[in-house]
Amino acid sequence: MTDHILIERPQSAPGVQVIRLDRAEKKNAITRAMYQAMTDALKAGDADESVRATLFLGSEACFSAGNDLNDFMAFAMGGTMGREVIDFLHALASHGKPLVSGVDGLAIGIGTTIHLHCDLTYASDRTQFRTPFVDLALVPEAASSLLAPRLMGHQRAFALLAAGEAFSAAAARDAGLVYAVVEPAVVEAEARAAAARLAAKPPKALSIARRLIRGDRADIAARIDEEAGHFAAQLKSPEARAAFEAFMARGRG
């Protein structure tokens, strides 16, 4: 285990690297150290020819509650943001191996937008996707402002990213964010099996097919940086500070 991130290369599924969020006591809220650990794993997978597919998993009933709000508050109060989040997003967007995810339960913020970069996402029927960026006086991230409208059209992308509406697993599937909706008891098994099937395919042909389907990624990298600039500026804004203080007060109440 590295900073609440478990990295696994199971013998039962040769070629699959599993990246698991493992901070269930904090609803898998992602810290800077966790972002760094995931970045390292993605880069290691890219550099290792034996890795042919990458699988993201969370915990039972919780994929991730999003970014750890303490990091946001520290930056808003005068600290430094660091490069860990942005480095992870670029590593995710540029990862050269097929990306699969298995999602069960809570998927908030980056816990939702990470799946926009995945090639196959399996979600349990109790999963809820939500991105309360604007409610916290923030803006979309992970190039979601570019990818979501392409995937689901303007109105559903706006509902998800700006209005902060929750999407059920079925709604996410209908919008193209999710490939399949399954029972909670089998979501991880289904995702693992899908990753194993991809890892067993001819790697060069699969890589070319994936690259053709995904298209040029330069605009995605540029949008990640553009969003990050707005995100950082908003974190320093009075309206964001007020939103975070109100959120923290509700949590204590």
N, C-alpha and C positions, 0 to 999 in steps of 0.2 A: 504493500500500500504506500502511495506517495501523496501526502496532503489530501486525503479523502478521495483520491482517484485510484481505482484498481485497474491495473493493466494485466490482461490475460491473453495468452496464446494457447488455447486449449488443444491438447493432443487429439481429441475427438473430432476436431474441425481444422485440419491442416490449412494454413494460409490465412486464417482469420485472426485479427487482433481485436480484442474487446477492450473498450474504454468505458468503465463504469463509474458513475457518480455515486459516492459512498459516504454521504454525510446526512443520513436519514434523520438524525436528531435535529437538524436545522433545515429539514425539507430539501436537502441537496442544494441549498443556496451556494452559489459558486464564488469562491474567494479568488484573489489574485494568484495565490499559490496553486489553486486548482486549475485555473486557466493555463498557468505555465506548465503544469504537469500534462495537461491534454495537448498543448502545443508540442511538447517534447515527444509525446507518443505519436502524434500525427507525422511529425518530421522523421521519426525513427521508422515508421511504417513506410513512408515514401522512399527512404534510403535502403530498405531491406526487400530484396526481390522475393523472399519467401512469404512476405505479407501480400496477400492478394485481395483482401477486403477488410474494411474496418467497421466495427459494430459499436454503436453507442447504446448504453443501457443505464437505467437509474435504479431506484429501489421499488419495492412493492408499494403500490398506491401513490407513488410520487416519483416523477422523473426529475423535475427541478422546479423550485420556487423562483428561479431566476438569479440575478446577480445579488451577492450579499450586500444588503443595504448599508451595512456599517462601512464598507469601502466607499460607497457613494457619499455618505455623510462625512467621512473623513476628508474627502476631496472638496466637498462643498464648504467645509469649515476651514479651508486653507491648505489642505494637504496636497500631495501629488497623485496624479491618476496612475502613472506607470504605463508601461507598454504591454502588460500581460494580456489584457482583453483584446486589444487591436491585433497583437501578434497571433492570438488564437483564431480570431476571425479570418485573418489572411491565410493562416495554415489550413483552416477548414475549407475556405473557398477554393484554394489551390490544390487540395489533396488529390493525388493522382490515382488513388484506388477507390473502388466503389464504396459508397457509404450507406450503411443500413442502420436504422434505429428502431428500438423497441420502447414504447411509451405506455406507462400505466399510471393513471391518476393525474396528479397535478403537473401541468406544463405551462409555466408562466414566464413571460419575457423571453430571455435567451432560451429558456426551456421550450418555447414554441419556435422561435426563429431559427434555431439550429437545424430543424427538420427541413427548412427550405433548401438546405444544401445537401440533403440526403437523397439518394437514388431510390430507396425503398424504405418506407416507414410503416411499421405495424403498431397499431394503437389498440388498447383495451377499450371496451365499450363504456368504461367509466372514466375515461380520460377527458379532461377539460383543457382546452388551449385558450390562453388569454395573454394579451400584451398591454398592460396598463401604463404604457409610456406617458401618454398625455396627461393621465390622471396624476402622475408624479411630476408634471411640468417638464417632461423629457421628450425625446423624439425617437422614432424607430432606429434600429441598429441592425448589424449583420447583413447589410444590403437588402433588408426586408422591404424597404420602400421601393426598391427596384424589382425584386423577385416576386413579391406577393401580387402586385397588379398583373404581372405577366402570367402568373399561375392561375389566379382566381378572378381576375377582372377588377375594375376600379371599385365597385361598390362593396364587394366582400372584403377586399384589401383595406378599404377605408374603415369598414366596420371592425375589422380585427386590429388594425394598427393605430387608428386615430380615435375612433369611438370607444375602443377598449371592450367591445362586445366579446363574450365568451363563445367559443365554438365547441360543440360536442364532438366526439370522435366521428360520428356519422356526418355532421356538417363539414368537418375538416376533410373527410374523405370525398364528399361531394364537391368541395372546393379544390381538390387536387393536392392538398397538403399531406394526405395520408393515402397509402396504397391499400391497406386492408384493416378492417376492424374485427377484432377477435375477442374471445373471453379472457378476462384477466389471468386466469390460471395457465393460459397457453401463449400469452403474448411474447414472453421471452423465448420460449421454445421455437415459435414461428420465426422470430427475428434471427435467432441463431441458425436455424435451418436455411433461411434465405441467404444469409452471409456465407454459409458453407457451400451452398450451390453455386454462388458467384465465384467463390475462391477456387472451385473445381473446374471452372470454364477455362478455355484457352486464354491466357492473360493478355497477349498482344491484341487479339481480335476484340476482346472485351474492352480494353483500354481505348482502342480506336472508336468503337461503337459509342462508348460513353462520351468521349470527347466530341464526336459529331452531334450527339443528342444535346449535350450541354451547351455547345457553341463557345464563342469567344468569351473569356472570363475577365478581360481587361476592364470592362465597364463595371463589373461587380467589385473589383478591387478599388476602383476609383470611388464608387458609391460608399463602400465601407469607410473610406477616409473622409468623405464629405459628411456622412452622418456623424462620424466620430467628432468632427469639429463642432457641429451643432450641439451634440450631446454634451461635450465638455463645457461649452459655453452655457448651456442651460443648467447644468449642475451647479454652476456658480451664481445662478440668477436668484433674486429674491423670491420669485414664485416657486422655484424648486425647493429652496430652503423651507419655505412655509409648508409646502406639500409634504416634505419628508418629516418635518416636525409634527404635523397633524397625523401622519401615518404612524409614527413612533408613539405618539400619545394614545392613539386608539389601541395599539398593541399592548400598552401598559395598563389600559383601562379595563 
